[in-house]
């Protein structure tokens, strides 16, 4: 594994640990594109029969696993829909 990949993974792990210390409930920890199913946080799948929320698109990865994601320049909201990053910044002022 390249050193840059290892550093990136360590940074993500550190951010995850910080998030866990600030967010201890399942509802808080299970953010889109994940959803709570039968008390577990699972990747929310999508397909032709299960479309993504407003603005999101269905991405299929290896093994036929799929999830909803927002296009570049947008962020995913708690309900799984997308909003522009600038729109979010201006709403907080």
C-alpha atoms as a printed R data frame, in Angstrom:
   type eleno elety resid chain resno       x      y       z
1  ATOM     1    CA   UNK     A     1   0.000  0.000   0.000
2  ATOM     2    CA   UNK     A     2   1.315  3.437  -0.874
3  ATOM     3    CA   UNK     A     3   2.159  5.782   1.991
4  ATOM     4    CA   UNK     A     4  -0.334  8.407   0.737
5  ATOM     5    CA   UNK     A     5  -3.161  5.837   0.823
6  ATOM     6    CA   UNK     A     6  -2.209  4.800   4.336
7  ATOM     7    CA   UNK     A     7  -2.151  8.415   5.523
8  ATOM     8    CA   UNK     A     8  -5.545  9.056   3.912
9  ATOM     9    CA   UNK     A     9  -7.026  5.993   5.636
10 ATOM    10    CA   UNK     A    10  -5.597  7.064   9.004
11 ATOM    11    CA   UNK     A    11  -7.095 10.551   8.610
12 ATOM    12    CA   UNK     A    12 -10.514  9.058   7.800
13 ATOM    13    CA   UNK     A    13 -10.259  6.739  10.798
14 ATOM    14    CA   UNK     A    14  -9.326  9.649  13.079
15 ATOM    15    CA   UNK     A    15 -12.276 11.705  11.800
16 ATOM    16    CA   UNK     A    16 -14.559  8.723  12.386
17 ATOM    17    CA   UNK     A    17 -13.320  8.389  15.993
18 ATOM    18    CA   UNK     A    18 -13.964 12.092  16.629
19 ATOM    19    CA   UNK     A    19 -17.452 11.752  15.156
20 ATOM    20    CA   UNK     A    20 -18.219  8.776  17.406
21 ATOM    21    CA   UNK     A    21 -17.206 10.697  20.511
22 ATOM    22    CA   UNK     A    22 -19.583 13.545  19.587
23 ATOM    23    CA   UNK     A    23 -22.397 11.374  18.222
24 ATOM    24    CA   UNK     A    24 -23.333  8.317  20.249
25 ATOM    25    CA   UNK     A    25 -26.862  7.370  19.044
26 ATOM    26    CA   UNK     A    26 -27.550  5.156  16.042
27 ATOM    27    CA   UNK     A    27 -29.705  7.886  14.487
28 ATOM    28    CA   UNK     A    28 -26.805 10.326  14.712
29 ATOM    29    CA   UNK     A    29 -24.151  7.898  13.476
30 ATOM    30    CA   UNK     A    30 -26.193  6.485  10.587
31 ATOM    31    CA   UNK     A    31 -26.033  9.252   7.992
32 ATOM    32    CA   UNK     A    32 -26.938  9.112   4.302
33 ATOM    33    CA   UNK     A    33 -26.195  7.216   2.115
34 ATOM    34    CA   UNK     A    34 -26.719  4.757   4.978
35 ATOM    35    CA   UNK     A    35 -30.094  4.091   6.588
36 ATOM    36    CA   UNK     A    36 -31.377  2.267   9.654
37 ATOM    37    CA   UNK     A    37 -32.930 -1.111   8.798
38 ATOM    38    CA   UNK     A    38 -34.016 -3.447  11.607
39 ATOM    39    CA   UNK     A    39 -31.812 -1.602  14.094
40 ATOM    40    CA   UNK     A    40 -28.699 -1.751  11.881
41 ATOM    41    CA   UNK     A    41 -27.021  0.955   9.842
42 ATOM    42    CA   UNK     A    42 -26.757 -0.353   6.260
43 ATOM    43    CA   UNK     A    43 -25.833  1.156   2.920
44 ATOM    44    CA   UNK     A    44 -29.072  2.343   1.328
45 ATOM    45    CA   UNK     A    45 -29.320  0.561  -1.998
46 ATOM    46    CA   UNK     A    46 -30.961  1.929  -5.100
47 ATOM    47    CA   UNK     A    47 -32.180  0.460  -8.357
48 ATOM    48    CA   UNK     A    48 -34.703  1.169 -11.080
49 ATOM    49    CA   UNK     A    49 -37.440  0.123  -8.635
50 ATOM    50    CA   UNK     A    50 -35.964  2.124  -5.746
51 ATOM    51    CA   UNK     A    51 -34.912  5.531  -7.077
52 ATOM    52    CA   UNK     A    52 -32.732  7.977  -5.196
53 ATOM    53    CA   UNK     A    53 -34.075 11.078  -3.405
54 ATOM    54    CA   UNK     A    54 -34.193 14.462  -5.153
55 ATOM    55    CA   UNK     A    55 -30.958 15.427  -6.897
56 ATOM    56    CA   UNK     A    56 -29.082 12.207  -6.052
57 ATOM    57    CA   UNK     A    57 -27.994  9.592  -8.571
58 ATOM    58    CA   UNK     A    58 -27.663  5.827  -8.243
59 ATOM    59    CA   UNK     A    59 -24.025  4.646  -8.292
60 ATOM    60    CA   UNK     A    60 -23.277  0.940  -8.800
61 ATOM    61    CA   UNK     A    61 -19.979 -0.454  -7.559
62 ATOM    62    CA   UNK     A    62 -18.348 -3.905  -7.594
63 ATOM    63    CA   UNK     A    63 -20.560 -6.852  -6.841
64 ATOM    64    CA   UNK     A    64 -23.739 -5.043  -7.877
65 ATOM    65    CA   UNK     A    65 -23.808 -2.942  -4.702
66 ATOM    66    CA   UNK     A    66 -25.469  0.399  -5.308
67 ATOM    67    CA   UNK     A    67 -26.004  3.598  -3.330
68 ATOM    68    CA   UNK     A    68 -27.322  7.114  -3.843
69 ATOM    69    CA   UNK     A    69 -24.782  9.925  -4.146
70 ATOM    70    CA   UNK     A    70 -24.864 13.642  -4.820
71 ATOM    71    CA   UNK     A    71 -23.030 15.183  -7.779
72 ATOM    72    CA   UNK     A    72 -19.846 17.209  -7.233
73 ATOM    73    CA   UNK     A    73 -20.606 20.569  -5.649
74 ATOM    74    CA   UNK     A    74 -23.585 19.223  -3.714
75 ATOM    75    CA   UNK     A    75 -23.873 17.736  -0.247
76 ATOM    76    CA   UNK     A    76 -26.186 15.010   0.924
77 ATOM    77    CA   UNK     A    77 -28.846 16.024   3.434
78 ATOM    78    CA   UNK     A    78 -30.034 13.783   6.268
79 ATOM    79    CA   UNK     A    79 -33.017 12.620   4.180
80 ATOM    80    CA   UNK     A    80 -30.707 11.553   1.324
81 ATOM    81    CA   UNK     A    81 -31.600 14.397  -1.028
82 ATOM    82    CA   UNK     A    82 -28.981 16.814  -2.365
83 ATOM    83    CA   UNK     A    83 -28.452 20.539  -2.015
84 ATOM    84    CA   UNK     A    84 -25.775 22.829  -3.384
85 ATOM    85    CA   UNK     A    85 -22.857 23.433  -1.013
86 ATOM    86    CA   UNK     A    86 -23.154 27.216  -1.492
87 ATOM    87    CA   UNK     A    87 -26.866 27.053  -0.654
88 ATOM    88    CA   UNK     A    88 -25.997 25.295   2.618
89 ATOM    89    CA   UNK     A    89 -23.340 27.867   3.526
90 ATOM    90    CA   UNK     A    90 -25.657 30.809   2.944
91 ATOM    91    CA   UNK     A    91 -28.475 29.253   5.001
92 ATOM    92    CA   UNK     A    92 -26.227 29.149   8.068
93 ATOM    93    CA   UNK     A    93 -25.574 32.903   8.133
